[in-house]
Every structure is written in structure tokens, then in C-alpha cells.
Amino acid sequence: MSQKVLVTGANGKTGRAVIAALAKKGASVRAFVRKVEQGDALKALGAAEIALGDMNAVETIAPALKGCDAIVHIGPPMHPDEKAMTEHFIKAAQAIQLPRFIYYSVMHPLRREVPHHARKLDTEEMLIESGQPYTIINPTRYMQHLEMIWKDVVANGVHGMPFNTHVKFNIVDLLDLAEVTAKVTAEDGHLWASYELAGPEGLSQDDMAAIISEVLKKPVTARQVPLDEMEAKARAGGATDQRIDTMRKMNTHYDHGGFRGNANILRWVLGREPTRFKEYVTRLAKRDGLLA
């Protein structure tokens, strides 16, 4: 009988990638979502069941966990109530003596100047102190952030992000992160651990633009997007004041310190070399028919 895993935040880009990776390993995935219409797309990715619920609605959580062997908890990005939401799931997990609680956090949660990092640090502490068997995933910034600006990069040759062009990041492929998450969920030997997961290269915007130029065989330059410009675009997209404040503080922090890390743990858990940025960009360009 396959392992049954509840995945929260299932309809987000991380949740979708994790569902596909878990299904590939033979797990029976139950996707926790707020809207019934999200179910068909998640089943197409490999989810076996859909659980309707809300992370703030405690009464929906225990039924969603019933019969599960593990949970992969992916909180809403930058949500101010993440600690309280996660506590609901921890208590429900403890009530049924759930063997595995995988919490999807962030690398360097101790960077308290970044609000969502600080909230994740508090949440990690709560989980560790609860006594619930856990594994904590600490990912750095995704390579997939490129996809938000990809059309502009291809059309106009500009790689624009809201921090300076020379500070470095060890960005990581979300598909690698999903594979690691599936492995630590489905395989033995990963309890009571926190795994920092960084990509194998320290790259600045300038470096990334140069790699994209090489792949696309056209000039691409890096641009620092002013925070006010970023905020205006976020407001136009419906972002809340709280989320915008978090984004401003996060990118101000990145502007000074970047987001560096070491790929050793990612390499060890994957059992192979992590994806490099040129490989990811090539994959993206082939997806869109820009390369043969």
C-alpha cells in the first residue's frame, strides 16, 4: 500500500511541483485546496484525492489528515498568520501521531529583517519544540523567478529584478527542490533534520543575463528595478499592503547581502549534481520553442 501524503498549499507553484514529484515516487497524494475547481488540474499532475479546506479553518484540517502517513506543509507565501496556520496542522498531526511532518520553510530564516523569514523561524521553533517528528526544508530563491519576467527578457533583452545587478544568489531549480521534498517524505532517515538547499552557483543578475544571452544567442542586460516601480506593479496585481511591505524589506535586504548558500546538502539528498542555471534556461527556451 502506497504512502498517503497530504500536501498543503497544493495549488501554488511549489505545491504543484511537489505533488508531481511525490506521485512519481509512488505516493498517494491528497491535495489540500480552498476551491473545488482547482482539483482537476492537480489530479492531472498526480494527486489521487482532493481535500477542501482552509488553513485558518481548524475544523477542515483533521479530516484532511485522516488516514495520512505524512504531511508536506507549504504555507501561503509571506502570509502574516503562517505560524498560527502551521500550529493548527501540528496539533492535528499530534492528535493522530502522524509519523512525518515536512515543513517547507526558507533558507536562513534567522535573517529577521525580512519579515517572512522571521515568521518562518518562529514557526520552525514551534515545530521543533512540539515534539512532532519533523523534517524542515530550507530552500533559497528559485530559478523559476525568471519565468515572471521571461517574456520581457525574450522580447526586450532586459533581465530586471528589484535589487542591484552584482549581488550574488545561489538560486535553485524548483524541480530539484520538489525531488528532495519527495525523497525526504517517502524515504527513511530524514527525521529530526533541517536541510539548507541552495543551488550550485553564486550568480548575480549580471551573471544570469550573460548566461541567458549565451543560451538565446542575443544580448540580454541586467537592470535594477526601483522598489517604487516594483510596488506599483504589485499593487496593480492586487497585492496587499502587508505583502508589499514584506517585498520591499526582502529586496532591500537582498540588495545588501544577496542570498548565498552551499549546494552540498542538495547534492547529497538528490544523489546527483543539482541543476545549473544554464541547464534551466535552456529547458525554458526549449519549452517555448526558442531552441531546437
Buried (B, 14 or more C-beta within 10 A) or exposed (E): EBBBBBBBBBBBBBBBBBBBBBBEBEBBBBBBBEEEEBBEEBBEBBBBBBBBBBBEEBEBBBEBBEEBBBBBBBBBBBBBBBBBBBBBBBBBBBEEEBBBBBBBBBBBBEBEEBBBBBBBBBBBEBBBEBEBBBBBBBBBBBBBEBBEBBEEBBEEBBBBBBBBBEBBBBBBBBBBBBBBBBBBBBEEEBEEEBBBBBBBBBBBBBBBBBBBBEBBEEEBBBBBBEBEEBBEEBEEEEBEEEBBBBBBBBBBBBBEBBBBBBBEBBBEBBEEEBBBBBBBBBBBBEEEEBBE
